């Protein structure tokens, strides 16, 4: 009986430490899962006027002058951190300037619109438990003095033992000519993974891109490769 109670106590303490609920705990590991309080196929509205994470993203994007779109939910997670519930998404979209250029070239009946540096954007969004935006960070790409187009949000994961996330993306250089044939699509694309540190101060969430270990640019194509690099830096 004593051993059973001891094991139960250990489980309770372990959960409290992970979720940041233990007494006096000021730091906590991040937990990511897909336990959303809604279903994508739900009809109706909840959580302050929206019923899914995609709806919240579109609400804010439209308010900023962007068009609503289907982001997909591959890199959408519930995040348990510091005793609170958040929702995080790593997404890719087209900048407002690039959208305007597409509209201009379409109206002018041009066959090819201009590809603007920074026209493709990869961003980490964090929302609170009520789907109110808590923080966002556009991934900074240092190669070619920012003459880049981020075209892929490929993976999002936590960093074990740290208050940080890893975000794997793809991009290409706007100075290079675009592919003319379908078989050439993907040639010259860059793949990298960035480390994003999270902080919560006075109830506000802050995201900092930390390139100290992984570098920028880097060639860590996926989460597993980036984790190995981080482990090597910590030795």
C-alpha positions in Angstrom: 0.0 0.0 0.0 2.8 2.4 0.9 4.6 1.7 -2.4 1.3 2.4 -4.3 0.8 5.7 -2.5 4.4 6.7 -3.1 4.1 5.9 -6.8 0.9 8.0 -7.0 2.6 10.9 -5.2 5.5 10.8 -7.7 3.2 11.0 -10.6 1.4 14.0 -9.1 4.6 15.8 -8.5 5.9 15.0 -12.0 2.7 16.4 -13.6 2.9 19.5 -11.4 6.5 20.2 -12.4 5.8 19.8 -16.1 2.8 22.0 -16.1 4.3 24.6 -13.8 1.7 24.1 -11.1 4.1 23.1 -8.3 4.4 25.5 -5.4 7.1 28.1 -6.1 7.7 26.8 -9.6 8.7 29.7 -11.9 10.0 27.8 -14.9 8.4 24.8 -16.6 9.0 22.6 -19.6 6.7 23.2 -22.5 4.2 20.5 -23.4 2.7 20.3 -26.9 -0.4 18.2 -27.8 -3.5 18.1 -30.0 -6.0 18.3 -27.2 -8.1 21.2 -28.6 -11.4 22.1 -26.9 -13.1 22.1 -30.3 -13.5 20.0 -33.4 -12.6 21.3 -36.9 -15.9 20.2 -38.2 -17.9 22.0 -35.5 -20.7 24.4 -36.7 -21.3 27.4 -34.6 -19.1 29.8 -32.6 -17.5 29.7 -29.2 -14.4 31.1 -27.5 -15.0 34.8 -28.1 -16.5 34.6 -31.6 -14.4 31.9 -33.2 -14.6 28.1 -33.0 -11.2 27.0 -34.2 -7.6 28.2 -34.3 -7.8 28.8 -38.0 -10.8 31.1 -37.5 -8.8 33.1 -34.9 -5.9 33.4 -37.3 -8.1 34.5 -40.1 -9.9 37.0 -37.9 -6.6 38.7 -37.1 -5.2 38.4 -40.6 -8.3 40.1 -42.1 -8.2 42.8 -39.5 -4.6 43.5 -40.7 -5.7 43.8 -44.3 -4.9 40.2 -45.4 -7.2 37.8 -47.1 -8.5 34.8 -45.2 -7.0 31.5 -46.1 -6.9 27.8 -45.1 -3.7 27.5 -43.2 -4.0 23.7 -42.5 -3.4 22.4 -39.1 -0.2 20.4 -39.4 1.8 22.6 -37.1 -1.0 23.6 -34.7 -0.7 22.6 -31.1 -2.1 23.2 -27.7 0.8 24.4 -25.5 0.8 23.9 -21.7 3.4 26.2 -20.2 3.9 28.1 -16.9 0.6 26.7 -15.6 -1.4 28.2 -18.5 -2.9 27.0 -21.7 -1.9 28.5 -25.0 -2.3 27.5 -28.7 0.7 27.8 -31.1 0.9 27.7 -34.9 3.8 27.8 -37.3 2.4 29.0 -40.6 3.5 30.4 -44.0 1.7 33.2 -45.8 2.3 36.0 -48.4 3.1 39.5 -47.2 0.8 42.4 -47.7 3.2 44.0 -50.2 3.5 40.8 -52.2 -0.3 40.4 -52.2 -0.6 44.0 -53.6 1.9 43.2 -56.3 0.0 40.1 -57.3 -3.2 42.1 -57.6 -1.4 44.8 -59.6 0.2 42.4 -62.1 -3.1 40.5 -62.5 -5.0 43.7 -63.3 -2.2 44.7 -65.7 -2.5 41.3 -67.3 1.2 40.6 -66.8 2.3 37.0 -67.2 4.7 37.2 -64.3 4.5 39.5 -61.2 7.5 40.6 -59.3 8.8 38.3 -56.5 9.5 40.7 -53.6 12.2 40.1 -51.0 10.3 39.1 -47.9 7.2 38.4 -50.0 6.8 34.9 -48.4 6.7 35.0 -44.6 7.0 32.2 -42.0 5.6 33.1 -38.6 5.0 31.6 -35.2 1.7 32.7 -33.6 0.8 32.2 -30.0 -2.7 32.6 -28.7 -4.1 32.4 -25.2 -6.8 30.1 -23.9 -9.5 32.4 -25.3 -7.9 32.5 -28.7 -6.7 36.1 -28.3 -3.3 36.6 -29.9 -0.6 36.7 -27.2 2.5 37.0 -29.4 3.8 36.5 -33.0 7.3 36.4 -34.5 8.3 36.5 -38.2 11.3 34.3 -38.8 14.4 36.3 -39.6 16.4 35.0 -42.6 19.9 36.5 -42.7 21.0 35.0 -46.0 21.4 37.3 -49.0 20.7 40.4 -46.8 17.0 39.3 -46.4 16.4 38.9 -50.2 14.5 35.7 -49.4 11.1 34.2 -49.7 10.0 31.8 -46.9 7.8 29.2 -48.7 7.3 26.4 -46.2 6.4 25.8 -42.5 7.6 22.2 -42.2 7.8 21.3 -38.5 7.2 22.7 -35.0 8.4 21.0 -31.7 9.5 21.8 -28.2 13.1 21.9 -26.9 13.4 19.4 -24.1 14.4 21.0 -20.8 14.1 24.6 -22.2 11.3 27.1 -22.6 11.8 27.1 -26.3 10.5 25.8 -29.6 12.1 24.6 -32.8 10.5 25.7 -36.1 11.7 24.0 -39.4 11.1 26.0 -42.6 12.1 26.3 -46.2 12.9 29.3 -48.3 14.6 30.5 -51.5 16.5 33.5 -52.7 14.6 36.1 -54.7 17.7 37.0 -56.7 17.5 33.5 -58.3 15.2 33.0 -61.3 12.0 31.1 -60.5 11.6 27.6 -61.9 10.2 27.6 -65.5 9.4 23.9 -65.5 7.6 21.7 -63.0 10.6 19.4 -62.7 12.8 22.3 -61.6 10.5 23.4 -58.7 12.5 22.9 -55.4 16.0 23.4 -57.0 17.9 25.8 -54.8 15.5 25.8 -51.9 17.1 26.2 -48.5 16.0 24.3 -45.4 16.7 25.4 -41.9 15.4 25.1 -38.3 15.4 28.1 -35.9 15.2 28.1 -32.1 12.6 30.4 -30.6 12.8 31.1 -26.9 9.7 32.0 -25.0 9.4 34.3 -22.0 6.4 35.4 -19.9 6.7 38.7 -18.1 3.9 40.4 -16.3 1.4 38.1 -18.0 2.7 39.0 -21.5 4.4 36.5 -23.8 7.6 37.3 -25.7 9.3 35.3 -28.5 13.0 35.7 -29.2 14.8 34.0 -32.1 18.1 32.6 -30.8 20.5 31.8 -33.6 23.5 31.4 -31.2 23.8 27.6 -31.5 22.1 26.7 -34.8 23.3 29.7 -36.8 21.5 31.6 -39.5 21.5 30.4 -42.1 21.9 26.8 -41.2 21.3 23.5 -43.0 19.3 21.6 -40.3 16.4 20.4 -42.5 14.3 18.9 -39.7 13.6 18.9 -36.0 15.8 15.8 -35.4 18.9 17.4 -37.0 18.4 20.6 -35.0 18.0 18.7 -31.7 21.3 16.9 -32.3 23.0 20.3 -33.0 21.6 21.8 -29.8 22.7 18.8 -27.8 26.3 19.2 -29.2 26.2 22.9 -28.2 25.3 22.0 -24.6 28.2 19.6 -24.1 
